[in-house]
Amino acid sequence: MGYLGGGLLLAINIVMLQYLPGTWGARVSFLSVAIWWAVFSIPLFRWVPEPPSATAKLVPGETVVGVSVRRLWETLKDIRQYRELFEYLVAFLIYADGIGTIIGVAAIYGAELGFGSNELILALLLVQFVGIPFSLIFGRLPSRSDTRRPFYLAFVLFNLIALPLAGISGARLLSADIAGSPPSPYTATATAVGEGTYLPSEALLVYNGTWQSSQISADELGTELAAEYRNTTEAGASYSLPFNGQTFKLTYSLGPDHGIWAVLIDGQPLIDDDSGEAVTIDAYNATTRYGSSLTKKTREPGEHTLTLVNTGERNPESQGSVMTLAEIQVLPPVRKSNLGIVVGLIVTIEIIGLLLSWILGGALFARLADTIDTKRSIILALVVYAAIAIWGFFLDSVIEFWFLAWMVAVVQGGSQALSRSLFASMAPAAKSGEFFGLFGIMEKFSAILGPLIFAWAATTFGSSRPAVLSIIAFFIVGGFLLTRVDVDEGRRVAKAEDAVFLKNQIA
């Protein structure tokens, strides 16, 4: 139900982003989340009864925070008496960190590869809805009473093999406009620069008016290197750069003495697609800020001349009309893809997988399915996640990204549900409240280390590709520790603890 609720709201937000003008789509989407939570909390508050609980009053000198921390520490000491449960919690903390990182950085990684925002948002929506049936399928793998386990296992294994093969093949066999493969780069011509980053000293940059050059230190910029900024206070002063491309990014500074600048393309004002008005940059800010940027695109790719003009106008609060330039980037071509064909291919593969699994699942996987328990189902999910991390390192097309998102949906919901189920089976029922509270804390804490390692790897190597590959370590280490957990012994200890508690209650 969580996937369904989140998916419905995300679908509504996508419509808002597409049809509401300017930033209103994003603004109303944030507001809709608050309304969604408020409305669907009403049934919980009105009709779900609160279970009885033992409460205690604070003694003089105690605080709620202090008592909470002390009780959490007592729970941590208590859980160490349950060796297998404690080892499982450590394994879960590690592999859940990898799962959370995969989900959290997917959109960032896709944006770095140049995928469009619509393609990324719709891929996330796909995971939400596809995760619903696969949560049920994957969650039934350990159920010995279900006679369809061989079919479920065959279908999961089919997806593990077929999705990467089909996605990689589609990226290489289909045209770039369908598969979303990298288009040909914009190259420099005799009269224009191609895609790349151009500093104020670029030879083809033409300055009109009086300009000065200033060196901004690395400390002021908050970067490792200093940078040159060109600036002018003269009304009508301008700079121009001929370029071959479509999308460009301007980097400049804001400040209390900065003015308003006009953006021209081929001598004409650049018109904003959302507002329909001419694009200008109001560079006023109460404090000086370096590294601000604006990204825009022309209507058609090709050779254009970008010109920025100091209008001499300024914000009423500004003390001057300074205009600056740090760099100009000509960005790579926007990827194009045909999501209808991509989704059609995925659906076709799933239909084939369902038929093959139904026909051959019992004959080929019945014996293997009998060996699958909850722990092995989680390990299978971690194998799939490891394959996702490896594939993510190499992928470079929209079709691969969508096939990869489908693979995530295959195991995401099931692995989370089975992880909670395995923890519950080894936790004494008499202490389920405090132990599941600890489990919830560990689940949230597991979202820290993965993103940190991802950010470190991306910064160190200058790309998110090695960062994505680094996540595989969480699945390897977490999976190995999981294999060391004796689930039967953990369940035996939990049952013995419950028996003692029940005996004391009766006595």
C-alpha positions in Angstrom: 0.0 0.0 0.0 2.9 2.3 0.6 4.0 1.9 -3.0 0.5 2.5 -4.3 0.0 5.6 -2.2 3.4 7.1 -3.1 2.9 6.2 -6.7 -0.5 7.9 -7.0 0.9 11.1 -5.4 4.0 11.1 -7.6 1.7 10.7 -10.7 -0.3 13.7 -9.6 2.9 15.7 -9.0 4.2 14.8 -12.5 1.0 16.2 -14.1 1.5 19.4 -12.0 5.1 19.7 -13.1 4.1 19.3 -16.7 1.1 21.7 -16.9 1.5 24.4 -14.2 3.6 27.3 -15.4 7.0 28.3 -14.1 7.9 27.0 -10.7 4.3 26.5 -9.7 4.4 22.8 -10.4 7.2 22.2 -7.9 5.7 24.5 -5.3 2.2 23.0 -5.4 3.8 19.5 -5.4 5.5 20.2 -2.1 2.2 21.5 -0.7 0.3 18.4 -2.0 2.6 16.2 0.1 1.7 18.0 3.3 -2.0 17.8 2.3 -1.7 14.1 1.5 -0.1 13.3 4.8 -2.7 15.4 6.7 -5.7 13.9 5.0 -4.6 10.2 5.2 -3.6 10.6 8.8 -7.2 11.4 9.8 -8.4 7.7 9.7 -5.4 6.7 11.8 -6.2 9.3 14.5 -9.9 8.7 14.5 -10.4 5.0 14.1 -7.3 3.1 14.9 -7.2 2.4 18.6 -4.1 3.2 20.6 -2.8 0.0 22.3 -2.4 0.2 26.1 1.1 1.1 27.1 3.0 1.3 30.3 4.0 4.8 31.1 6.3 6.2 33.8 6.6 9.7 35.2 9.9 11.5 35.1 11.6 11.7 38.4 13.2 15.1 39.5 16.3 15.8 37.5 15.3 13.5 34.5 14.5 14.8 31.0 12.7 13.1 28.2 15.8 13.1 26.0 18.0 11.7 28.7 15.6 8.9 29.6 15.2 8.1 25.8 18.9 7.9 25.3 19.4 5.7 28.4 16.6 3.3 27.3 18.0 3.1 23.8 21.4 2.2 25.3 19.7 -0.5 27.5 18.0 -1.9 24.4 21.4 -2.1 22.6 22.9 -3.9 25.6 19.9 -6.2 25.7 20.0 -7.1 22.0 23.7 -8.2 22.3 22.4 -11.1 24.4 20.7 -12.4 21.3 23.8 -13.1 19.2 22.2 -14.1 16.0 19.7 -11.2 16.0 22.6 -8.8 16.7 24.7 -10.2 13.8 21.7 -9.9 11.5 21.1 -6.3 12.5 24.7 -5.5 11.6 24.3 -7.2 8.3 21.0 -5.4 7.6 22.6 -2.1 8.5 25.2 -2.6 5.8 23.2 -4.0 3.0 20.2 -1.6 3.6 22.7 1.3 3.3 23.5 0.1 -0.2 19.8 -0.3 -1.1 19.0 3.2 0.1 21.9 4.7 -1.7 20.9 3.0 -5.0 17.4 4.5 -4.7 18.5 7.9 -3.4 21.2 8.7 -6.0 19.4 7.2 -9.1 17.9 10.6 -10.2 21.2 12.4 -9.5 23.1 9.8 -11.6 20.7 9.9 -14.4 20.8 13.7 -14.5 24.6 13.6 -14.7 24.4 11.2 -17.7 22.1 13.8 -19.4 18.8 12.1 -19.1 15.8 14.4 -19.2 13.8 15.2 -16.1 10.6 13.6 -17.5 12.5 10.4 -18.2 13.9 10.3 -14.7 10.6 11.2 -12.9 8.7 8.6 -14.9 11.3 6.0 -14.2 10.8 6.6 -10.4 7.0 6.3 -11.0 7.6 3.1 -12.8 9.4 1.7 -9.8 6.6 2.7 -7.5 3.9 0.8 -9.4 5.9 -2.1 -10.6 7.1 -2.7 -7.1 3.6 -3.6 -6.0 3.2 -6.9 -7.8 6.9 -7.8 -7.4 6.7 -7.2 -3.7 4.0 -9.9 -3.5 5.9 -12.3 -5.8 9.3 -11.9 -4.1 7.7 -12.0 -0.7 6.1 -15.4 -1.5 9.4 -17.1 -2.3 10.0 -18.4 1.2 6.4 -19.5 1.7 6.5 -23.3 1.8 2.7 -23.6 1.6 2.6 -21.8 -1.7 2.7 -24.3 -4.6 3.6 -21.6 -7.1 7.1 -20.9 -5.6 8.9 -22.5 -8.6 7.0 -20.2 -10.9 7.9 -17.1 -8.8 11.5 -18.1 -8.6 11.7 -18.8 -12.3 10.2 -15.4 -13.0 12.6 -13.5 -10.7 15.6 -15.3 -12.3 14.3 -14.7 -15.8 14.3 -10.9 -15.0 17.8 -11.1 -13.5 19.1 -12.4 -16.8 16.7 -11.1 -19.5 16.5 -7.4 -18.4 20.3 -6.7 -18.7 20.6 -8.6 -21.9 17.6 -6.8 -23.5 18.6 -3.4 -22.2 22.2 -3.6 -23.4 21.2 -5.0 -26.7 18.5 -2.4 -27.2 21.1 0.4 -26.5 23.3 -0.9 -29.3 20.8 -2.1 -31.9 18.1 0.7 -31.7 18.6 4.2 -33.0 19.8 6.9 -30.6 16.4 8.7 -30.9 14.6 5.5 -29.6 17.2 4.2 -27.1 18.3 7.5 -25.7 21.9 6.8 -26.4 24.4 9.7 -26.4 23.9 11.8 -29.5 26.8 13.1 -31.5 28.6 16.0 -29.7 28.5 19.6 -30.8 31.9 20.3 -32.4 33.7 23.5 -33.0 33.5 25.2 -36.4 35.7 27.7 -38.1 33.6 30.5 -36.6 32.1 29.0 -33.4 33.1 27.0 -30.3 31.6 23.6 -29.7 30.5 22.0 -26.4 32.8 22.6 -23.5 33.7 25.2 -20.9 35.0 28.6 -21.9 36.7 31.1 -19.5 36.7 34.9 -19.9 40.0 34.7 -21.8 38.5 32.6 -24.6 39.8 33.9 -28.0 36.3 34.0 -29.6 34.8 36.0 -26.8 34.2 39.6 -27.9 33.9 42.3 -25.3 32.4 45.7 -26.0 32.9 48.6 -23.6 35.2 48.8 -20.6 35.9 45.6 -18.8 38.2 44.8 -15.9 39.7 41.4 -14.8 39.8 40.3 -11.2 41.2 37.2 -9.6 38.9 35.6 -7.0 40.8 33.5 -4.5 40.0 29.8 -3.8 38.9 30.7 -0.3 36.3 33.2 -1.5 35.0 30.8 -4.1 35.0 27.8 -1.7 36.9 25.8 -4.3 40.4 24.3 -4.7 41.4 26.8 -7.4 41.1 30.5 -7.9 39.2 31.9 -10.9 39.1 34.9 -13.1 36.0 37.1 -13.2 35.5 39.8 -15.8 33.4 42.8 -14.8 32.0 46.1 -16.0 29.9 48.9 -14.6 29.3 50.6 -18.0 25.7 50.7 -19.3 25.6 49.1 -22.8 28.7 47.1 -22.3 28.4 43.5 -23.5 30.2 40.3 -24.4 29.4 37.8 -27.2 30.4 34.2 -27.9 29.5 32.4 -31.1 28.8 28.7 -30.4 27.6 25.6 -32.0 25.0 23.9 -29.9 21.6 24.5 -28.2 21.9 24.6 -24.4 24.3 26.9 -22.6 25.1 27.7 -19.0 26.3 31.1 -17.8 28.3 31.4 -14.5 28.6 34.8 -12.8 28.4 36.5 -9.4 25.7 38.2 -7.5 26.2 41.2 -5.2 24.7 44.3 -3.6 26.0 46.5 -6.4 25.0 44.3 -9.3 22.6 45.3 -12.1 20.2 43.8 -14.6 21.5 42.1 -17.8 19.7 41.2 -21.0 20.3 37.8 -22.7 20.3 37.9 -26.5 20.5 35.1 -29.1 21.5 36.1 -32.6 20.9 39.7 -31.7 17.3 39.1 -30.5 16.0 38.8 -26.9 15.9 35.2 -25.7 12.3 34.4 -24.9 11.5 32.2 -21.8 9.5 29.2 -22.7 7.4 29.3 -19.5 6.6 33.0 -19.1 6.9 34.1 -22.8 8.9 37.1 -21.7 12.5 38.2 -22.5 15.1 36.6 -20.3 17.0 38.9 -18.1 19.3 38.4 -15.1 18.7 40.4 -12.0 22.1 39.9 -10.3 21.3 41.8 -7.1 21.9 40.0 -3.8 22.4 41.4 -0.3 25.8 39.7 -0.1 28.3 38.8 -2.7 27.9 35.3 -4.0 30.2 33.7 -6.6 29.3 30.7 -8.8 25.7 31.6 -9.5 24.5 30.3 -12.9 21.7 30.3 -15.4 21.0 27.5 -17.9 18.9 28.2 -21.0 18.6 26.8 -24.5 17.8 28.1 -28.0 14.8 26.9 -29.9 16.9 25.0 -32.4 20.4 23.5 -32.3 23.1 24.9 -34.6 25.4 27.9 -34.8 24.3 30.9 -32.7 25.7 34.0 -31.1 25.1 34.4 -27.4 25.2 38.1 -26.2 24.8 39.5 -22.7 24.2 43.3 -22.4 24.5 45.4 -19.3 21.2 47.3 -19.5 22.3 49.9 -16.9 19.1 49.1 -15.0 19.2 47.8 -11.5 17.1 46.4 -8.7 15.7 49.2 -6.5 17.8 47.8 -3.6 21.0 47.6 -5.6 23.8 50.1 -5.1 25.1 49.9 -8.7 25.0 48.2 -12.1 27.9 45.7 -12.1 28.0 42.9 -14.7 30.3 39.9 -14.3 31.3 36.8 -16.2 33.1 33.7 -14.8 32.6 31.1 -17.6 30.3 29.9 -20.3 29.5 26.3 -20.9 28.0 24.9 -24.1 26.3 21.7 -22.9 26.0 18.4 -24.8 22.9 17.7 -26.9 19.8 16.7 -25.0 19.1 13.0 -25.3 16.0 11.9 -27.2 14.2 8.6 -26.6 10.9 6.9 -27.3 9.5 5.8 -24.0 6.5 4.2 -25.7 8.7 1.8 -27.5 10.9 1.3 -24.4 7.9 0.4 -22.2 6.5 -1.8 -25.0 9.8 -3.8 -25.0 9.7 -4.2 -21.3 6.1 -5.4 -21.3 6.9 -7.8 -24.1 9.9 -9.3 -22.2 7.7 -9.6 -19.0 5.0 -11.5 -20.9 7.6 -13.8 -22.4 9.0 -14.3 -18.9 5.6 -15.1 -17.4 4.9 -17.7 -20.1 8.3 -19.4 -19.8 8.1 -19.4 -16.0 4.6 -20.8 -16.0 5.5 -23.6 -18.5 9.1 -24.5 -17.3 9.2 -23.2 -13.8 7.9 -26.4 -12.1 10.1 -28.7 -14.1 13.3 -26.7 -13.8 13.1 -24.9 -10.5 10.9 -27.0 -8.2 13.9 -28.5 -6.3 15.7 -25.2 -6.1 12.6 -23.4 -4.8 12.3 -25.9 -1.9 15.7 -24.7 -0.7 14.7 -21.0 -0.7 14.0 -19.6 2.8 13.8 -16.0 4.0 17.5 -15.6 4.4 18.3 -17.0 0.9 15.6 -14.8 -0.6 17.3 -11.7 0.8 20.7 -13.0 -0.5 19.1 -13.4 -3.9 17.9 -9.8 -3.8 21.4 -8.7 -2.8 22.8 -10.5 -5.8 20.3 -8.6 -8.0 21.3 -5.3 -6.4 25.0 -6.1 -7.0 24.2 -6.8 -10.7 22.3 -3.4 -10.7 25.4 -1.6 -9.4 27.7 -3.2 -12.0 25.3 -2.5 -14.8 24.8 1.1 -13.5 28.6 1.6 -13.9 28.4 0.8 -17.6 25.0 2.1 -18.7 24.8 5.1 -21.0 21.3 5.1 -22.5 17.7 5.8 -21.4 16.6 2.3 -22.4 19.2 0.8 -20.0 18.1 3.2 -17.3 14.5 2.1 -17.6 15.4 -1.6 -17.7 17.6 -1.0 -14.7 14.7 0.7 -12.8 12.5 -2.3 -13.6 15.2 -4.6 -12.0 15.2 -2.4 -8.9 11.4 -2.8 -8.7 11.7 -6.6 -8.9 13.6 -6.8 -5.6 13.1 -3.5 -3.7 9.8 -4.1 -2.0 10.3 -7.8 -1.4 13.8 -7.4 0.1 12.5 -4.7 2.5 9.5 -6.8 3.6 11.6 -10.0 4.0 14.2 -8.1 6.0 11.6 -7.0 8.5 10.1 -10.5 8.6 13.4 -12.1 9.3 14.1 -9.7 12.1 10.6 -10.3 13.6 11.2 -14.1 13.6 14.3 -13.7 15.7 13.0 -11.0 18.1 11.2 -12.1 21.3 7.5 -11.1 21.0 7.6 -9.8 24.5 10.2 -7.2 23.5 9.0 -6.6 19.9 8.3 -2.9 20.6 11.7 -1.9 21.8 13.5 -4.1 19.3 11.5 -2.9 16.3 12.1 0.7 17.5 15.8 -0.1 17.3 15.3 -1.7 13.9 13.6 1.5 12.7 16.5 3.6 14.0 19.0 1.3 12.3 17.0 1.5 9.1 17.2 5.3 9.1 20.9 5.3 10.2 21.7 3.1 7.3 21.1 6.0 4.9 24.2 7.8 6.0 27.4 5.9 5.1 26.3 5.0 1.5 25.7 8.6 0.3 28.9 9.7 2.0 31.0 7.1 0.2 29.1 7.8 -3.0 29.9 11.6 -2.7 33.6 10.8 -1.8 34.0 8.5 -4.8 32.3 11.0 -7.2 34.4 13.9 -5.9 37.7 11.8 -6.0 37.2 10.4 -9.5 35.2 13.3 -11.0 32.4 11.1 -12.1 29.5 9.2 -10.5 30.3 6.0 -12.4 32.9 4.8 -9.9 30.7 6.0 -7.1 27.8 3.7 -8.4 30.2 0.8 -8.6 31.5 1.4 -5.1 28.0 0.6 -3.7 28.5 -3.1 -4.6 30.7 -3.3 -1.5 27.7 -2.9 0.8 25.9 -5.9 -0.9 29.0 -8.1 -0.7 29.8 -7.3 2.9 26.2 -7.3 4.1 25.4 -10.5 2.2 28.5 -12.3 3.6 27.6 -11.3 7.2 24.0 -12.5 6.5 25.3 -15.9 5.5 26.9 -16.2 8.9 23.6 -15.7 10.8 22.1 -18.9 12.2 18.4 -18.1 11.8 17.2 -21.3 13.4 19.3 -20.6 16.5 18.0 -17.0 16.6 14.4 -18.2 16.5 15.1 -20.8 19.2 16.5 -18.1 21.6 13.5 -15.8 20.9 11.0 -18.6 21.6 12.8 -19.6 24.8 12.7 -15.9 26.0 9.0 -15.7 25.2 8.4 -19.0 27.1 10.2 -17.6 30.2 8.2 -14.3 30.0 4.9 -16.2 29.7 5.7 -18.4 32.6 6.5 -15.4 34.8 3.3 -13.8 33.7 1.3 -16.8 34.7 3.1 -17.1 38.0 
